[in-house]
Amino acid sequence: QVQLVESGGGLVQPGGSLKLSCVASGSIYNIYPMGWYRRAPGKQRDLVARMTSGGATIYADSVKGRFTISRDTAKNMVYLQMNSLKPEDTAVYYCYIDRAGRGADFYSWGQGTQVTVSS
């Protein structure tokens, strides 16, 4: 069993910044891929950013150049620095860890943290 807890969401004006944090606990015995998805109102959950076990990063085109994913493997934490936020970034952001390597259906997820970008 793995538990993930996100924090750092909130209300921010367009152009502002937020940093999301996620801590994983439980049965974690290796460095696994971790990352962030988001779900905007009325839309499906989409990948935002991912970091592989080797430290390579993947970003959605819509956030490239604005968002940065990082991690602290010693603390089992992953972060998402979000800059130049836009109203379309408004969503619930979910942290995940990929222990099975079998796709998103097998990820462990956090409960989500709301990010609202509005003036």
Biopython code that builds the backbone (N, CA, C, O; Angstrom):
import numpy as np
from Bio.PDB.StructureBuilder import StructureBuilder

atoms = [
    (1, "GLN", "N", (0.838, -1.182, 0.000)),
    (1, "GLN", "CA", (0.000, 0.000, 0.000)),
    (1, "GLN", "C", (0.883, 1.245, 0.000)),
    (1, "GLN", "O", (1.888, 1.321, 0.706)),
    (2, "VAL", "N", (0.475, 2.214, -0.813)),
    (2, "VAL", "CA", (1.182, 3.500, -0.890)),
    (2, "VAL", "C", (0.158, 4.604, -0.699)),
    (2, "VAL", "O", (-0.948, 4.544, -1.236)),
    (3, "GLN", "N", (0.533, 5.597, 0.061)),
    (3, "GLN", "CA", (-0.320, 6.755, 0.242)),
    (3, "GLN", "C", (0.410, 7.991, -0.295)),
    (3, "GLN", "O", (1.613, 8.155, -0.093)),
    (4, "LEU", "N", (-0.336, 8.846, -0.973)),
    (4, "LEU", "CA", (0.217, 10.096, -1.492)),
    (4, "LEU", "C", (-0.649, 11.249, -1.007)),
    (4, "LEU", "O", (-1.878, 11.176, -1.016)),
    (5, "VAL", "N", (0.020, 12.308, -0.585)),
    (5, "VAL", "CA", (-0.680, 13.479, -0.095)),
    (5, "VAL", "C", (-0.105, 14.709, -0.774)),
    (5, "VAL", "O", (1.090, 14.992, -0.680)),
    (6, "GLU", "N", (-0.992, 15.444, -1.468)),
    (6, "GLU", "CA", (-0.594, 16.676, -2.140)),
    (6, "GLU", "C", (-0.854, 17.886, -1.248)),
    (6, "GLU", "O", (-1.693, 17.845, -0.348)),
    (7, "SER", "N", (-0.133, 18.937, -1.511)),
    (7, "SER", "CA", (-0.369, 20.209, -0.844)),
    (7, "SER", "C", (0.126, 21.324, -1.745)),
    (7, "SER", "O", (0.863, 21.091, -2.703)),
    (8, "GLY", "N", (-0.293, 22.544, -1.420)),
    (8, "GLY", "CA", (0.213, 23.709, -2.131)),
    (8, "GLY", "C", (-0.750, 24.356, -3.099)),
    (8, "GLY", "O", (-0.437, 25.397, -3.676)),
    (9, "GLY", "N", (-1.925, 23.758, -3.293)),
    (9, "GLY", "CA", (-2.893, 24.379, -4.185)),
    (9, "GLY", "C", (-3.493, 25.643, -3.584)),
    (9, "GLY", "O", (-3.255, 25.974, -2.423)),
    (10, "GLY", "N", (-4.267, 26.331, -4.391)),
    (10, "GLY", "CA", (-4.915, 27.540, -3.909)),
    (10, "GLY", "C", (-5.381, 28.417, -5.031)),
    (10, "GLY", "O", (-5.444, 27.996, -6.186)),
    (11, "LEU", "N", (-5.711, 29.651, -4.683)),
    (11, "LEU", "CA", (-6.184, 30.653, -5.637)),
    (11, "LEU", "C", (-5.025, 31.591, -5.971)),
    (11, "LEU", "O", (-4.351, 32.097, -5.074)),
    (12, "VAL", "N", (-4.801, 31.815, -7.245)),
    (12, "VAL", "CA", (-3.721, 32.690, -7.676)),
    (12, "VAL", "C", (-4.189, 33.488, -8.883)),
    (12, "VAL", "O", (-5.015, 33.016, -9.664)),
    (13, "GLN", "N", (-3.669, 34.682, -9.033)),
    (13, "GLN", "CA", (-4.029, 35.523, -10.172)),
    (13, "GLN", "C", (-3.291, 35.071, -11.426)),
    (13, "GLN", "O", (-2.218, 34.475, -11.331)),
    (14, "PRO", "N", (-3.847, 35.344, -12.584)),
    (14, "PRO", "CA", (-3.124, 35.034, -13.828)),
    (14, "PRO", "C", (-1.736, 35.660, -13.820)),
    (14, "PRO", "O", (-1.557, 36.809, -13.416)),
    (15, "GLY", "N", (-0.751, 34.874, -14.279)),
    (15, "GLY", "CA", (0.633, 35.323, -14.258)),
    (15, "GLY", "C", (1.370, 34.964, -12.981)),
    (15, "GLY", "O", (2.590, 35.110, -12.902)),
    (16, "GLY", "N", (0.646, 34.501, -11.996)),
    (16, "GLY", "CA", (1.258, 34.152, -10.721)),
    (16, "GLY", "C", (1.883, 32.779, -10.714)),
    (16, "GLY", "O", (1.937, 32.094, -11.735)),
    (17, "SER", "N", (2.358, 32.384, -9.533)),
    (17, "SER", "CA", (3.056, 31.108, -9.379)),
    (17, "SER", "C", (2.516, 30.344, -8.173)),
    (17, "SER", "O", (2.022, 30.927, -7.208)),
    (18, "LEU", "N", (2.625, 29.050, -8.260)),
    (18, "LEU", "CA", (2.338, 28.159, -7.142)),
    (18, "LEU", "C", (3.311, 26.996, -7.211)),
    (18, "LEU", "O", (3.801, 26.641, -8.283)),
    (19, "LYS", "N", (3.583, 26.409, -6.060)),
    (19, "LYS", "CA", (4.398, 25.189, -6.027)),
    (19, "LYS", "C", (3.626, 24.100, -5.298)),
    (19, "LYS", "O", (3.280, 24.242, -4.125)),
    (20, "LEU", "N", (3.366, 23.021, -6.005)),
    (20, "LEU", "CA", (2.688, 21.873, -5.427)),
    (20, "LEU", "C", (3.718, 20.883, -4.902)),
    (20, "LEU", "O", (4.796, 20.717, -5.472)),
    (21, "SER", "N", (3.360, 20.235, -3.805)),
    (21, "SER", "CA", (4.215, 19.206, -3.221)),
    (21, "SER", "C", (3.404, 17.935, -3.050)),
    (21, "SER", "O", (2.187, 17.976, -2.864)),
    (22, "CYS", "N", (4.091, 16.810, -3.115)),
    (22, "CYS", "CA", (3.442, 15.524, -2.913)),
    (22, "CYS", "C", (4.418, 14.612, -2.185)),
    (22, "CYS", "O", (5.567, 14.455, -2.599)),
    (23, "VAL", "N", (3.954, 14.018, -1.106)),
    (23, "VAL", "CA", (4.792, 13.085, -0.363)),
    (23, "VAL", "C", (4.160, 11.695, -0.443)),
    (23, "VAL", "O", (2.958, 11.530, -0.234)),
    (24, "ALA", "N", (4.982, 10.714, -0.746)),
    (24, "ALA", "CA", (4.546, 9.324, -0.823)),
    (24, "ALA", "C", (5.062, 8.567, 0.386)),
    (24, "ALA", "O", (6.194, 8.773, 0.823)),
    (25, "SER", "N", (4.224, 7.690, 0.925)),
    (25, "SER", "CA", (4.625, 6.878, 2.062)),
    (25, "SER", "C", (4.062, 5.471, 1.903)),
    (25, "SER", "O", (3.131, 5.241, 1.130)),
    (26, "GLY", "N", (4.643, 4.537, 2.648)),
    (26, "GLY", "CA", (4.182, 3.160, 2.566)),
    (26, "GLY", "C", (5.219, 2.259, 1.925)),
    (26, "GLY", "O", (6.414, 2.384, 2.194)),
    (27, "SER", "N", (4.752, 1.342, 1.068)),
    (27, "SER", "CA", (5.608, 0.299, 0.478)),
    (27, "SER", "C", (6.379, 0.835, -0.730)),
    (27, "SER", "O", (6.050, 0.539, -1.879)),
    (28, "ILE", "N", (7.398, 1.621, -0.447)),
    (28, "ILE", "CA", (8.225, 2.211, -1.507)),
    (28, "ILE", "C", (9.647, 1.733, -1.294)),
    (28, "ILE", "O", (10.315, 2.145, -0.346)),
    (29, "TYR", "N", (10.115, 0.845, -2.194)),
    (29, "TYR", "CA", (11.409, 0.207, -2.001)),
    (29, "TYR", "C", (12.398, 0.529, -3.107)),
    (29, "TYR", "O", (13.550, 0.096, -3.077)),
    (30, "ASN", "N", (11.926, 1.304, -4.093)),
    (30, "ASN", "CA", (12.780, 1.725, -5.196)),
    (30, "ASN", "C", (12.419, 3.144, -5.581)),
    (30, "ASN", "O", (11.494, 3.744, -5.035)),
    (31, "ILE", "N", (13.175, 3.667, -6.539)),
    (31, "ILE", "CA", (12.826, 4.965, -7.115)),
    (31, "ILE", "C", (11.911, 4.705, -8.296)),
    (31, "ILE", "O", (12.330, 4.124, -9.297)),
    (32, "TYR", "N", (10.676, 5.129, -8.183)),
    (32, "TYR", "CA", (9.669, 4.884, -9.211)),
    (32, "TYR", "C", (9.345, 6.176, -9.946)),
    (32, "TYR", "O", (9.543, 7.266, -9.409)),
    (33, "PRO", "N", (8.846, 6.056, -11.175)),
    (33, "PRO", "CA", (8.343, 7.250, -11.843)),
    (33, "PRO", "C", (7.230, 7.887, -11.016)),
    (33, "PRO", "O", (6.383, 7.198, -10.448)),
    (34, "MET", "N", (7.252, 9.198, -10.963)),
    (34, "MET", "CA", (6.204, 9.954, -10.289)),
    (34, "MET", "C", (5.841, 11.140, -11.165)),
    (34, "MET", "O", (6.597, 11.528, -12.055)),
    (35, "GLY", "N", (4.696, 11.697, -10.905)),
    (35, "GLY", "CA", (4.317, 12.858, -11.703)),
    (35, "GLY", "C", (2.996, 13.443, -11.281)),
    (35, "GLY", "O", (2.475, 13.173, -10.198)),
    (36, "TRP", "N", (2.466, 14.265, -12.188)),
    (36, "TRP", "CA", (1.244, 15.016, -11.923)),
    (36, "TRP", "C", (0.303, 14.935, -13.117)),
    (36, "TRP", "O", (0.712, 15.062, -14.271)),
    (37, "TYR", "N", (-0.963, 14.720, -12.803)),
    (37, "TYR", "CA", (-2.051, 14.873, -13.752)),
    (37, "TYR", "C", (-2.931, 16.018, -13.245)),
    (37, "TYR", "O", (-2.781, 16.490, -12.118)),
    (38, "ARG", "N", (-3.834, 16.441, -14.094)),
    (38, "ARG", "CA", (-4.842, 17.407, -13.669)),
    (38, "ARG", "C", (-6.158, 17.119, -14.365)),
    (38, "ARG", "O", (-6.199, 16.556, -15.459)),
    (39, "ARG", "N", (-7.234, 17.523, -13.699)),
    (39, "ARG", "CA", (-8.568, 17.381, -14.274)),
    (39, "ARG", "C", (-9.270, 18.715, -14.147)),
    (39, "ARG", "O", (-9.565, 19.170, -13.041)),
    (40, "ALA", "N", (-9.535, 19.338, -15.274)),
    (40, "ALA", "CA", (-10.294, 20.581, -15.302)),
    (40, "ALA", "C", (-11.785, 20.250, -15.281)),
    (40, "ALA", "O", (-12.173, 19.142, -15.650)),
    (41, "PRO", "N", (-12.622, 21.190, -14.857)),
    (41, "PRO", "CA", (-14.062, 20.932, -14.799)),
    (41, "PRO", "C", (-14.610, 20.453, -16.136)),
    (41, "PRO", "O", (-14.400, 21.098, -17.163)),
    (42, "GLY", "N", (-15.310, 19.323, -16.126)),
    (42, "GLY", "CA", (-15.930, 18.801, -17.334)),
    (42, "GLY", "C", (-14.991, 18.135, -18.308)),
    (42, "GLY", "O", (-15.393, 17.803, -19.423)),
    (43, "LYS", "N", (-13.735, 17.930, -17.909)),
    (43, "LYS", "CA", (-12.748, 17.344, -18.824)),
    (43, "LYS", "C", (-12.145, 16.085, -18.207)),
    (43, "LYS", "O", (-12.326, 15.807, -17.021)),
    (44, "GLN", "N", (-11.427, 15.335, -19.033)),
    (44, "GLN", "CA", (-10.766, 14.137, -18.550)),
    (44, "GLN", "C", (-9.487, 14.512, -17.818)),
    (44, "GLN", "O", (-9.015, 15.646, -17.903)),
    (45, "ARG", "N", (-8.942, 13.558, -17.109)),
    (45, "ARG", "CA", (-7.693, 13.769, -16.394)),
    (45, "ARG", "C", (-6.536, 13.645, -17.395)),
    (45, "ARG", "O", (-6.437, 12.653, -18.116)),
    (46, "ASP", "N", (-5.687, 14.635, -17.431)),
    (46, "ASP", "CA", (-4.588, 14.689, -18.402)),
    (46, "ASP", "C", (-3.238, 14.777, -17.703)),
    (46, "ASP", "O", (-3.119, 15.353, -16.621)),
    (47, "LEU", "N", (-2.228, 14.200, -18.334)),
    (47, "LEU", "CA", (-0.875, 14.288, -17.830)),
    (47, "LEU", "C", (-0.372, 15.719, -17.879)),
    (47, "LEU", "O", (-0.543, 16.406, -18.886)),
    (48, "VAL", "N", (0.247, 16.170, -16.800)),
    (48, "VAL", "CA", (0.882, 17.479, -16.757)),
    (48, "VAL", "C", (2.395, 17.327, -16.881)),
    (48, "VAL", "O", (3.024, 17.943, -17.741)),
    (49, "ALA", "N", (2.963, 16.508, -16.021)),
    (49, "ALA", "CA", (4.411, 16.314, -16.015)),
    (49, "ALA", "C", (4.732, 14.982, -15.358)),
    (49, "ALA", "O", (4.002, 14.494, -14.496)),
    (50, "ARG", "N", (5.848, 14.412, -15.795)),
    (50, "ARG", "CA", (6.256, 13.102, -15.304)),
    (50, "ARG", "C", (7.755, 13.089, -15.174)),
    (50, "ARG", "O", (8.460, 13.669, -16.000)),
    (51, "MET", "N", (8.256, 12.428, -14.135)),
    (51, "MET", "CA", (9.689, 12.220, -13.994)),
    (51, "MET", "C", (9.942, 10.723, -13.868)),
    (51, "MET", "O", (9.365, 10.056, -13.009)),
    (52, "THR", "N", (10.806, 10.205, -14.726)),
    (52, "THR", "CA", (11.124, 8.782, -14.694)),
    (52, "THR", "C", (12.012, 8.453, -13.503)),
    (52, "THR", "O", (12.488, 9.345, -12.801)),
    (53, "SER", "N", (12.223, 7.181, -13.288)),
    (53, "SER", "CA", (13.086, 6.769, -12.187)),
    (53, "SER", "C", (14.515, 7.266, -12.399)),
    (53, "SER", "O", (15.262, 7.440, -11.436)),
    (54, "GLY", "N", (14.892, 7.492, -13.638)),
    (54, "GLY", "CA", (16.225, 7.999, -13.936)),
    (54, "GLY", "C", (16.339, 9.504, -13.946)),
    (54, "GLY", "O", (17.425, 10.051, -14.136)),
    (55, "GLY", "N", (15.219, 10.175, -13.740)),
    (55, "GLY", "CA", (15.247, 11.635, -13.656)),
    (55, "GLY", "C", (14.866, 12.368, -14.931)),
    (55, "GLY", "O", (14.860, 13.598, -14.954)),
    (56, "ALA", "N", (14.543, 11.629, -16.005)),
    (56, "ALA", "CA", (14.090, 12.290, -17.225)),
    (56, "ALA", "C", (12.689, 12.861, -17.006)),
    (56, "ALA", "O", (11.895, 12.324, -16.234)),
    (57, "THR", "N", (12.410, 13.948, -17.695)),
    (57, "THR", "CA", (11.129, 14.626, -17.506)),
    (57, "THR", "C", (10.333, 14.685, -18.810)),
    (57, "THR", "O", (10.894, 14.756, -19.904)),
    (58, "ILE", "N", (9.044, 14.653, -18.661)),
    (58, "ILE", "CA", (8.104, 14.780, -19.776)),
    (58, "ILE", "C", (7.049, 15.783, -19.355)),
    (58, "ILE", "O", (6.544, 15.735, -18.233)),
    (59, "TYR", "N", (6.718, 16.692, -20.262)),
    (59, "TYR", "CA", (5.713, 17.713, -19.970)),
    (59, "TYR", "C", (4.638, 17.733, -21.048)),
    (59, "TYR", "O", (4.897, 17.447, -22.217)),
    (60, "ALA", "N", (3.439, 18.075, -20.630)),
    (60, "ALA", "CA", (2.397, 18.364, -21.606)),
    (60, "ALA", "C", (2.798, 19.622, -22.372)),
    (60, "ALA", "O", (3.425, 20.519, -21.809)),
    (61, "ASP", "N", (2.440, 19.689, -23.645)),
    (61, "ASP", "CA", (2.810, 20.845, -24.455)),
    (61, "ASP", "C", (2.281, 22.146, -23.854)),
    (61, "ASP", "O", (2.922, 23.192, -23.956)),
    (62, "SER", "N", (1.123, 22.072, -23.235)),
    (62, "SER", "CA", (0.478, 23.274, -22.719)),
    (62, "SER", "C", (1.216, 23.888, -21.529)),
    (62, "SER", "O", (0.962, 25.038, -21.172)),
    (63, "VAL", "N", (2.120, 23.136, -20.919)),
    (63, "VAL", "CA", (2.816, 23.672, -19.729)),
    (63, "VAL", "C", (4.318, 23.804, -19.934)),
    (63, "VAL", "O", (5.018, 24.305, -19.054)),
    (64, "LYS", "N", (4.819, 23.367, -21.072)),
    (64, "LYS", "CA", (6.259, 23.446, -21.332)),
    (64, "LYS", "C", (6.745, 24.881, -21.218)),
    (64, "LYS", "O", (6.128, 25.803, -21.750)),
    (65, "GLY", "N", (7.852, 25.057, -20.521)),
    (65, "GLY", "CA", (8.421, 26.380, -20.342)),
    (65, "GLY", "C", (7.832, 27.145, -19.172)),
    (65, "GLY", "O", (8.357, 28.187, -18.780)),
    (66, "ARG", "N", (6.742, 26.633, -18.610)),
    (66, "ARG", "CA", (6.106, 27.322, -17.473)),
    (66, "ARG", "C", (6.150, 26.483, -16.197)),
    (66, "ARG", "O", (6.292, 27.023, -15.100)),
    (67, "PHE", "N", (6.029, 25.175, -16.340)),
    (67, "PHE", "CA", (6.006, 24.274, -15.191)),
    (67, "PHE", "C", (7.306, 23.489, -15.129)),
    (67, "PHE", "O", (7.907, 23.170, -16.155)),
    (68, "THR", "N", (7.730, 23.184, -13.909)),
    (68, "THR", "CA", (8.929, 22.369, -13.703)),
    (68, "THR", "C", (8.656, 21.314, -12.644)),
    (68, "THR", "O", (8.227, 21.627, -11.534)),
    (69, "ILE", "N", (8.911, 20.066, -12.999)),
    (69, "ILE", "CA", (8.777, 18.972, -12.044)),
    (69, "ILE", "C", (10.145, 18.661, -11.450)),
    (69, "ILE", "O", (11.158, 18.690, -12.147)),
    (70, "SER", "N", (10.160, 18.365, -10.161)),
    (70, "SER", "CA", (11.389, 17.966, -9.496)),
    (70, "SER", "C", (11.040, 16.965, -8.399)),
    (70, "SER", "O", (9.869, 16.771, -8.074)),
    (71, "ARG", "N", (12.059, 16.335, -7.837)),
    (71, "ARG", "CA", (11.776, 15.354, -6.790)),
    (71, "ARG", "C", (12.926, 15.286, -5.808)),
    (71, "ARG", "O", (14.063, 15.644, -6.116)),
    (72, "ASP", "N", (12.596, 14.817, -4.618)),
    (72, "ASP", "CA", (13.573, 14.523, -3.595)),
    (72, "ASP", "C", (13.393, 13.040, -3.282)),
    (72, "ASP", "O", (12.478, 12.664, -2.549)),
    (73, "THR", "N", (14.259, 12.206, -3.834)),
    (73, "THR", "CA", (14.077, 10.762, -3.702)),
    (73, "THR", "C", (14.273, 10.300, -2.263)),
    (73, "THR", "O", (13.657, 9.323, -1.837)),
    (74, "ALA", "N", (15.118, 10.990, -1.516)),
    (74, "ALA", "CA", (15.349, 10.600, -0.131)),
    (74, "ALA", "C", (14.084, 10.771, 0.709)),
    (74, "ALA", "O", (13.864, 10.037, 1.672)),
    (75, "LYS", "N", (13.257, 11.745, 0.333)),
    (75, "LYS", "CA", (12.037, 12.031, 1.084)),
    (75, "LYS", "C", (10.789, 11.483, 0.396)),
    (75, "LYS", "O", (9.678, 11.662, 0.893)),
    (76, "ASN", "N", (10.968, 10.810, -0.755)),
    (76, "ASN", "CA", (9.827, 10.317, -1.541)),
    (76, "ASN", "C", (8.852, 11.448, -1.858)),
    (76, "ASN", "O", (7.637, 11.299, -1.727)),
    (77, "MET", "N", (9.402, 12.557, -2.268)),
    (77, "MET", "CA", (8.575, 13.719, -2.590)),
    (77, "MET", "C", (8.770, 14.127, -4.042)),
    (77, "MET", "O", (9.854, 13.980, -4.607)),
    (78, "VAL", "N", (7.697, 14.643, -4.633)),
    (78, "VAL", "CA", (7.745, 15.217, -5.968)),
    (78, "VAL", "C", (7.070, 16.585, -5.905)),
    (78, "VAL", "O", (6.110, 16.792, -5.163)),
    (79, "TYR", "N", (7.597, 17.510, -6.703)),
    (79, "TYR", "CA", (7.123, 18.879, -6.683)),
    (79, "TYR", "C", (6.723, 19.315, -8.095)),
    (79, "TYR", "O", (7.175, 18.755, -9.093)),
    (80, "LEU", "N", (5.873, 20.316, -8.142)),
    (80, "LEU", "CA", (5.519, 20.928, -9.421)),
    (80, "LEU", "C", (5.524, 22.436, -9.228)),
    (80, "LEU", "O", (4.622, 23.003, -8.610)),
    (81, "GLN", "N", (6.557, 23.074, -9.768)),
    (81, "GLN", "CA", (6.626, 24.531, -9.756)),
    (81, "GLN", "C", (5.874, 25.055, -10.960)),
    (81, "GLN", "O", (6.204, 24.725, -12.099)),
    (82, "MET", "N", (4.866, 25.869, -10.712)),
    (82, "MET", "CA", (4.011, 26.377, -11.778)),
    (82, "MET", "C", (4.155, 27.893, -11.845)),
    (82, "MET", "O", (3.804, 28.601, -10.901)),
    (83, "ASN", "N", (4.669, 28.381, -12.959)),
    (83, "ASN", "CA", (4.850, 29.811, -13.180)),
    (83, "ASN", "C", (3.979, 30.285, -14.332)),
    (83, "ASN", "O", (3.472, 29.486, -15.119)),
    (84, "SER", "N", (3.817, 31.582, -14.412)),
    (84, "SER", "CA", (3.026, 32.185, -15.500)),
    (84, "SER", "C", (1.680, 31.484, -15.648)),
    (84, "SER", "O", (1.279, 31.112, -16.750)),
    (85, "LEU", "N", (1.010, 31.314, -14.558)),
    (85, "LEU", "CA", (-0.247, 30.559, -14.563)),
    (85, "LEU", "C", (-1.312, 31.286, -15.368)),
    (85, "LEU", "O", (-1.378, 32.515, -15.400)),
    (86, "LYS", "N", (-2.147, 30.474, -16.019)),
    (86, "LYS", "CA", (-3.228, 30.970, -16.860)),
    (86, "LYS", "C", (-4.561, 30.441, -16.326)),
    (86, "LYS", "O", (-4.591, 29.426, -15.629)),
    (87, "PRO", "N", (-5.655, 31.119, -16.648)),
    (87, "PRO", "CA", (-6.962, 30.599, -16.203)),
    (87, "PRO", "C", (-7.210, 29.157, -16.649)),
    (87, "PRO", "O", (-7.865, 28.393, -15.940)),
    (88, "GLU", "N", (-6.699, 28.789, -17.800)),
    (88, "GLU", "CA", (-6.905, 27.416, -18.278)),
    (88, "GLU", "C", (-6.101, 26.376, -17.511)),
    (88, "GLU", "O", (-6.260, 25.178, -17.745)),
    (89, "ASP", "N", (-5.241, 26.814, -16.602)),
    (89, "ASP", "CA", (-4.549, 25.874, -15.717)),
    (89, "ASP", "C", (-5.412, 25.485, -14.509)),
    (89, "ASP", "O", (-5.037, 24.613, -13.725)),
    (90, "THR", "N", (-6.562, 26.137, -14.369)),
    (90, "THR", "CA", (-7.470, 25.808, -13.276)),
    (90, "THR", "C", (-7.904, 24.355, -13.364)),
    (90, "THR", "O", (-8.438, 23.921, -14.385)),
    (91, "ALA", "N", (-7.674, 23.603, -12.290)),
    (91, "ALA", "CA", (-7.973, 22.173, -12.293)),
    (91, "ALA", "C", (-7.673, 21.612, -10.907)),
    (91, "ALA", "O", (-7.084, 22.283, -10.059)),
    (92, "VAL", "N", (-8.087, 20.382, -10.702)),
    (92, "VAL", "CA", (-7.605, 19.610, -9.562)),
    (92, "VAL", "C", (-6.356, 18.870, -10.017)),
    (92, "VAL", "O", (-6.370, 18.176, -11.034)),
    (93, "TYR", "N", (-5.295, 19.019, -9.273)),
    (93, "TYR", "CA", (-4.013, 18.407, -9.624)),
    (93, "TYR", "C", (-3.775, 17.179, -8.736)),
    (93, "TYR", "O", (-3.895, 17.231, -7.512)),
    (94, "TYR", "N", (-3.437, 16.085, -9.402)),
    (94, "TYR", "CA", (-3.245, 14.810, -8.729)),
    (94, "TYR", "C", (-1.805, 14.338, -8.896)),
    (94, "TYR", "O", (-1.258, 14.334, -9.998)),
    (95, "CYS", "N", (-1.223, 13.953, -7.808)),
    (95, "CYS", "CA", (0.089, 13.328, -7.808)),
    (95, "CYS", "C", (-0.082, 11.820, -7.963)),
    (95, "CYS", "O", (-1.070, 11.251, -7.498)),
    (96, "TYR", "N", (0.883, 11.174, -8.619)),
    (96, "TYR", "CA", (0.821, 9.716, -8.726)),
    (96, "TYR", "C", (2.220, 9.119, -8.635)),
    (96, "TYR", "O", (3.228, 9.799, -8.827)),
    (97, "ILE", "N", (2.245, 7.824, -8.334)),
    (97, "ILE", "CA", (3.473, 7.054, -8.374)),
    (97, "ILE", "C", (3.205, 5.790, -9.173)),
    (97, "ILE", "O", (2.157, 5.161, -9.021)),
    (98, "ASP", "N", (4.142, 5.425, -10.012)),
    (98, "ASP", "CA", (3.991, 4.292, -10.918)),
    (98, "ASP", "C", (4.909, 3.159, -10.457)),
    (98, "ASP", "O", (6.071, 3.095, -10.858)),
    (99, "ARG", "N", (4.391, 2.275, -9.623)),
    (99, "ARG", "CA", (5.205, 1.169, -9.126)),
    (99, "ARG", "C", (5.122, -0.071, -10.006)),
    (99, "ARG", "O", (6.006, -0.927, -9.976)),
    (100, "ALA", "N", (4.044, -0.160, -10.796)),
    (100, "ALA", "CA", (3.808, -1.390, -11.552)),
    (100, "ALA", "C", (4.351, -1.334, -12.975)),
    (100, "ALA", "O", (4.617, -2.376, -13.574)),
    (101, "GLY", "N", (4.521, -0.116, -13.530)),
    (101, "GLY", "CA", (4.964, -0.009, -14.910)),
    (101, "GLY", "C", (3.977, -0.571, -15.912)),
    (101, "GLY", "O", (4.372, -1.031, -16.984)),
    (102, "ARG", "N", (2.699, -0.539, -15.577)),
    (102, "ARG", "CA", (1.670, -1.137, -16.433)),
    (102, "ARG", "C", (0.617, -0.128, -16.856)),
    (102, "ARG", "O", (-0.470, -0.510, -17.289)),
    (103, "GLY", "N", (0.927, 1.154, -16.735)),
    (103, "GLY", "CA", (-0.014, 2.163, -17.186)),
    (103, "GLY", "C", (-0.787, 2.794, -16.051)),
    (103, "GLY", "O", (-0.713, 2.373, -14.897)),
    (104, "ALA", "N", (-1.540, 3.829, -16.425)),
    (104, "ALA", "CA", (-2.201, 4.677, -15.432)),
    (104, "ALA", "C", (-3.232, 3.936, -14.593)),
    (104, "ALA", "O", (-3.507, 4.334, -13.461)),
    (105, "ASP", "N", (-3.806, 2.868, -15.129)),
    (105, "ASP", "CA", (-4.789, 2.110, -14.342)),
    (105, "ASP", "C", (-4.178, 1.508, -13.083)),
    (105, "ASP", "O", (-4.905, 1.132, -12.164)),
    (106, "PHE", "N", (-2.863, 1.414, -13.031)),
    (106, "PHE", "CA", (-2.190, 0.781, -11.900)),
    (106, "PHE", "C", (-1.407, 1.785, -11.056)),
    (106, "PHE", "O", (-0.648, 1.397, -10.168)),
    (107, "TYR", "N", (-1.591, 3.065, -11.331)),
    (107, "TYR", "CA", (-0.929, 4.074, -10.511)),
    (107, "TYR", "C", (-1.579, 4.146, -9.135)),
    (107, "TYR", "O", (-2.744, 3.787, -8.962)),
    (108, "SER", "N", (-0.813, 4.611, -8.173)),
    (108, "SER", "CA", (-1.368, 5.032, -6.890)),
    (108, "SER", "C", (-1.498, 6.544, -6.947)),
    (108, "SER", "O", (-0.596, 7.241, -7.412)),
    (109, "TRP", "N", (-2.637, 7.047, -6.467)),
    (109, "TRP", "CA", (-2.979, 8.470, -6.624)),
    (109, "TRP", "C", (-3.152, 9.157, -5.283)),
    (109, "TRP", "O", (-3.522, 8.537, -4.286)),
    (110, "GLY", "N", (-2.874, 10.460, -5.283)),
    (110, "GLY", "CA", (-3.251, 11.280, -4.154)),
    (110, "GLY", "C", (-4.698, 11.711, -4.273)),
    (110, "GLY", "O", (-5.394, 11.358, -5.225)),
    (111, "GLN", "N", (-5.134, 12.479, -3.294)),
    (111, "GLN", "CA", (-6.543, 12.892, -3.260)),
    (111, "GLN", "C", (-6.806, 14.119, -4.113)),
    (111, "GLN", "O", (-7.959, 14.456, -4.384)),
    (112, "GLY", "N", (-5.750, 14.784, -4.535)),
    (112, "GLY", "CA", (-5.900, 15.958, -5.378)),
    (112, "GLY", "C", (-5.841, 17.255, -4.590)),
    (112, "GLY", "O", (-6.208, 17.314, -3.417)),
    (113, "THR", "N", (-5.372, 18.287, -5.264)),
    (113, "THR", "CA", (-5.349, 19.623, -4.672)),
    (113, "THR", "C", (-5.840, 20.617, -5.726)),
    (113, "THR", "O", (-5.419, 20.568, -6.882)),
    (114, "GLN", "N", (-6.724, 21.509, -5.318)),
    (114, "GLN", "CA", (-7.363, 22.432, -6.258)),
    (114, "GLN", "C", (-6.441, 23.615, -6.546)),
    (114, "GLN", "O", (-5.894, 24.231, -5.631)),
    (115, "VAL", "N", (-6.280, 23.915, -7.817)),
    (115, "VAL", "CA", (-5.586, 25.122, -8.263)),
    (115, "VAL", "C", (-6.588, 25.953, -9.062)),
    (115, "VAL", "O", (-7.172, 25.481, -10.037)),
    (116, "THR", "N", (-6.770, 27.177, -8.635)),
    (116, "THR", "CA", (-7.691, 28.086, -9.320)),
    (116, "THR", "C", (-6.923, 29.335, -9.722)),
    (116, "THR", "O", (-6.320, 30.010, -8.887)),
    (117, "VAL", "N", (-6.957, 29.629, -11.018)),
    (117, "VAL", "CA", (-6.278, 30.807, -11.550)),
    (117, "VAL", "C", (-7.344, 31.784, -12.015)),
    (117, "VAL", "O", (-8.039, 31.548, -13.003)),
    (118, "SER", "N", (-7.458, 32.871, -11.293)),
    (118, "SER", "CA", (-8.532, 33.820, -11.573)),
    (118, "SER", "C", (-8.184, 35.180, -11.002)),
    (118, "SER", "O", (-7.517, 35.289, -9.973)),
    (119, "SER", "N", (-8.648, 36.215, -11.684)),
    (119, "SER", "CA", (-8.457, 37.564, -11.171)),
    (119, "SER", "C", (-9.659, 38.008, -10.350)),
    (119, "SER", "O", (-9.676, 39.126, -9.834)),
]
sb = StructureBuilder()
sb.init_structure("model")
sb.init_model(0)
sb.init_chain("A")
sb.init_seg("    ")
for serial, (resi, resn, name, xyz) in enumerate(atoms, 1):
    if name == "N":
        sb.init_residue(resn, " ", resi, " ")
    sb.init_atom(name, np.array(xyz, "f"), 0.0, 1.0, " ", f" {name:<3s}", serial, name[0])
structure = sb.get_structure()
